[in-house]
Amino acid sequence: MTKKEKSESKKSYLENITDKTGEIAVHYGFLVIKPPQINNEDIQKSKQFKEFDHYEDVSEKIALTRWYMEERLDLEAQPLAIHYKKLLAGTSTKKKPRIETYGFEIMGSFKSTSEALLLKCALAVLEKYGYANLFIDINSIGDRESIGKFERELSNYFRKQAHTIPAKIRQEFKKNHHLMLMDTRIETSDFRKNVPQPIGSLSENSRLHFKEVLECVETFDTAYKIKPSILSNKLYASNTIFEIRDMTNKTSATTEATTDGELLAYGYRYNHLAKKIGGKREIPTVGMTIFVKKNPEMSRKIIIKKIKKPRFYLVQLGPIAKLKALQIVEMLRKQKIPVYHSITKDKITGQLSGAEYMKATHVLIMGQKEAIENTTVVRNIANREQETVPLDELCDFLKKISKK
């Protein structure tokens, strides 16, 4: 096989046609792909994780991880951000009528900005669908060390307090200690008051990761809370879990004074799955699923090649600048100004190499100084001329460049 044939084979997973959701995904740097089919081997491997498969998507995660390994996508530029339409072929779950389901994955990155990018993209999609009263529930189960410590604390608590709940419920909790956090029955309300929470067991690294995710979420202008009862699959998942809900049609609860609202999106990190299914090393991955009601306008087909290619590449340096960069990407999207970015990367050399590879004409530089002053440096790659532009004037400035 020639080098050209190998390259074409490697890219055969790319999709040619998408819709308005995919258009937003492309703006945020996601590749639209034809998702892999779930095969019988994936289904067999998924059985070991079924007990804690809270979102019933373990077969899908296994298929995606297998595909990443088989295609040797670790040799591509990392991280790999992909978007696809569900359901995956081979899944046993029935598609819900009048509901469209979309998947987003960022593979090959441990960075907390991967979660932030997924959340920001989800909010943009849901806003485009007309959802206005959104709320984020978020939690973290941490790394292996954190999960082990949490499991021990749950076990100790159950052993000491099990006598306070009915025998039938006691048997349920004995089989799966995680149910203690998810239960909402009145009979267990006193028992649950002091149940250990996952964030109380986080290791130093996991605590820092979660702190960075929350710092990003606080810049989104969307209400959120840490919710201990949302959990991911402890057998292969790690760190962050989140759900996005619509609180518009919130109704009063019959058992307790809290309601959740309509689930529109969920996501979680699953760094450990690759090794669990036979891979040689971990593949740091965070994935997200979005559920939306079918909308003829949003379903309109778009040829991916016709989506306007960016002329600009956004480079960020430092934690404050990274947070500002997420806001800039969304601001430019609303003004229909496409922009390349590497928000999940830290080093300036890698980002500038990306700008050169993507043949951008201008680099938008957001450093710590610019982030504090609400400006950005716009540099012409060809002649190295640059100008500092206030953020509230950036869209008009870039539009003028595009017209030239």
N, C-alpha and C positions, 0 to 999 in steps of 0.2 A: 504494500500500500504506500502510495506517494505521500509526501508531507502535506500536499494540498488536500488529498483524499482524507487523511487523518483529521485535518482541521475541519473539513466539512462534516465528517462523521461525528466529531466531538460536539458540533453545534446543532446536530439534528434534533435535539430536544427543544430548540427554540420554536415558539409559536409565531405565526404570521399575522393572525387576526386577534383582536382583543375587543374590549368594550370600554365604557367610560371609567369603570373601576380600574381596569388595566392601564388606562391612560394616566390616571393619578399615580398608580404604582410605578410606571415608567418614569414619571417626573421625580419620584422619590428614590430612583436608582435601582429599581427591581427589574430583572429580566422576566419576561412573560414566557412560560414554558408549557410544553405538553407533559403533564405529570406522568410518572411511571405507573404501571398497572400493579395492583396488589396481587401477588401470586400465592399459590398454596403454601409455599415455604414461609412466606411472610406471615400468613395466618397461623401456621403451626408455631412459629417463634413467638407470636403475640400472646399465646395462651398462658405463658409463664407470668405475664404482667396483668392479666385480666382482673384480678381481685381489686387492684387499685386504679383501674382504668376509668377515672372519674368522668372524662369527656368522651369516652368510647371512640378514640382515634388512634389507639396504639398500632393497629395494623398499617395505617397510613404513615405514621412516623417511621415505622420499620421499613416500608417500601421506599420512602424518600432517602433514608440513611443508606440503604442498600444501593440505590441508584447513584448516590453521591460517590460511594466507594467503587462501584463497578465502572463508572465513567471516569474515574480518577480526576474528579473535579478539584481535588486538593492541589493539583498542578496548575489550576487557573488562578487568576488574581483573587486574593482573599480579602474580605469575606465574599461569599457568593450569596447575593440577595435574589430570591426567586418569587414569582407570583403565578398562581394557577387557579383555574376554576374547578371546584369540586362538583360532584363526588368523583373520587378516583375509581377507574375501572377495576372491578374485582372486589370492591367493598360490599359488605353484606347489609349495610345501613340503607334504608329506603330514603329516596330524596323527598323532601317535604314539598307539597304543592305550593305554588306562589312564593317560594323562597329561593333566593340565589345564595349559594355558599362559595366563599373565596378563601384561598389559602395564601399565606405569606410566610416565607422562611428566610432567616439569615444564618448561613452555615459557614463555620470557620472563624468565628469571633467570640472571644470571651468578654468583650467590652460591654459595659452597661449601656452605652449609647445604642447598641443593637436593640435592646428593649425599648428605648426612647424613640428610635426611628420607627419601629413597628407601631407603637402607640400613636405617634404623631400622624402616621399614614392612615391608620384606622379612623382617627378623628376626622381627617380630611375627607375620607370616603363617606363616612356616616353623615357628615355635614352636607355633602353633595346630595345625599339621598333625602335630605330634609329633616334629619333628626337634630333637634336643638337643645333638648334637656338631657345631656349626657352626664354620666357619673362613672368614675373609675374605682373599682375595688382592686386592691393590690396586696400581695403578701410575698413572703420568701420562706422557703424551707431550708435554704443554705446548701452547703456542700456536704460531702459524705460525713465529715466530722460532725457537722451541725445536725444532720439527720439522725445519726447514731445517738447523740446526746439527747435529742428531743424524744426519740423512741424510748429511751431509758426513763426519762422523766414522766412520760405518759403512762408507762407500765407501773411505775412506783405510785403514781396518783391513783390509778385504777385499783391497785391492790389495797390501798388504804381507805378508799371511799366507795368501793363497789357495794358495800352493804346498805348504802343510802338510796339505792334505786331498785325498781321492781326486778324480779328474777329474769323475766323475759328480755328486758332491755340489757340486763347485766350480761347475758349470754351473747347478745349482739356486739356489745362493746369489747367483750373478751376476745371474740373472733377478729375484730378489726378496731384497734384503739382509735383510729382516725375518726370513727363515727362519733366519738365524744365531742369533737369540735363542730361537726356538721349537724348534729341533732337539734331539733327545735321544739320537742315535746315539753309540755308543761311539767310532766313528772320528773324531768331531768334538769329543770331550771336551776335548782339549788346546787345540784351536783356539778353543773357546768360553770358555776361562777368563778372557780379557781383552777379550772383545767389549764395545764401548761400550754403556752402558745409558741409556735415555731420561732418567731423572731427573738424569743428569750433564750434560745439555744444557739444562735448564730455564732460561727467562728469569726475571728477578726476580719479575715478576707471576705467572708460572706456579708458581714455587717457593712463593710466599706462598699461592696458592690451594690447592695440594696440602698444605701445612702445616696450613691451617685444616681441610681435610677429615680429615686424620689426627688432629688434636686432638679432633674430634667422635667418630671411630671409637674412640679410646682410652677414651671414657666408656661404651661399649656393653657392657662386660663380655663381649666376644667376642674370641677370639684372632684375630690378623691378621698378615700380613707383606707387605712390598713385594715384588712378583714382577715382575721386568723382562720376562719372556717373555709376559705378557698384553698384547696391543696392540689398539687400535681402528683403524678405517679412516683411514689418514693423509691420504686425499684429501679428507675432509670433517669428520673428527672432531677433537677437541682435548681436552687436559687429562685428566681422570680416567677410568680404566677399573677395574672391579672385578668379582670373581666370588665367589659364596658357595657353599661346598661342604660336603657331609656327610661327615665323616671316620669315621663309625661302622664302615663295612665296608671300611675302607682295607686294601689288600693289598700285599704286597711287590712291588717292581718287578723285572723280569728283566734290564733293561739298566743302570739306575742306581738308587741307593738313595733315590729320592724318588717319592712317588705323590701324586696330586692329590685323590682322593676323588671322590664323585659330584657333578656340577655341578647345583645347584638354582636358581641365579640368576646373571644377569650384567647389567652396565649400563655405559654410557659416555656421555660428553658429545659433542654434535655441533653446535657453534655455527655452523659454516661451511656447512652443507648448503643452507640457504635460498638463498644467493647463487649456489651452484654449480648450482642447478636453475632459475635465472632470477629469483629474488626480488630486490627492490631493496635489501634490507638483511639483515644477519645476524639470526637468531632464536636467542638462547642457549637451548639445550635439553639436558636430560639425561634419558635413558630407561633403563628397567630391564625385564627379562623374568624371570618366575619359572616354573619347572617343578615340578609336584607330582603325586604319585600321586592318582588319583581317590579321593575319600572321601565316602560318602553323607551324612555329617553336615555336612561343609563345603559340599557341593553343594546343600544345602537352600535353596530359593528364598526370597528376602526382598524384600518390596515396599519400595522405597527411601523412599517417603513415610512408612512406618511406623517407620523408624529414628528413635529418639528424638532430637529436636532439642536442641542444647546451650543451656544458660542462661548458660554461663560463657565468657569470652573471655580467653585467656592472652596477656599482653603481656610482652615481654622487652626489656631495655635493656642492651646491652653483650655482649662475647664470652663471658664466663663465664656470664652469665645465659642466653644462647642455648643453651649446652651443657646447662645444667640444665633448660631448657624442654623439650628432647627427652625427657628422663627423666620429666618431669611428665606429658607427653602419654601416654606408655606406662603410667605408674602409674595414671592416671585411666581409661585404656582397660580395664585389667585389673579395675578396680572398677566398670566399666560406667557411668562418669560421662562423658558426651560433652562435648567442649570445642572451641570454635573457637580458631584460632591463626593467626599470620602469622610463622612462624619464619623464612621467607625474606626478611622485611622488617626494616629497621633503625630507621627513623624512628618515633617515638612517635605523631606525628600520624596517619600512615597506619594504624597499628594501632588507635588509638582510634576512628578513622572506621569501621574495619571492625567494631568492637564495636557501634557505633551502628547501622550498616547491617544487621547480623545480628540486631539487637534483643535483644542479651544483657542480662541483668538485673544481672550482676556481672562485674567485671574482675579477673583475677588478675594482679598486677603483680610481675614478677621482675626486679629491678635488680641491680647489682653487689653492693650491700650485702646484699640478701636471698640472693643466690646463695652468698655467703661464709658467711652465718649459717644456711643451710638453712631459710629461711622464705619466705613469699610474702605479699604484701598483698592482701587480698580487699576490694574496694571495691564498695559498692552504687551502681549508676549513678543510681538515682532520687533518693536523698537524700544521696549523697556520703559516707555513713558508711563507715569502713573499719577493718579489724582485721588485725594481723600474726599469721599462723598458721604454726607449725612444719610442715615438709613431711610429717613422719610423722603429723601430725594432720589434714592437709588433706582427705583423702578423707572422713573422718567429718564434718568441718566442712561440706563441700559437700553431703553427704547430708542433713544437718539443714536446710540452706537449701532443698534440693529438696522436702523434706517439708512445709515451711511454705508 
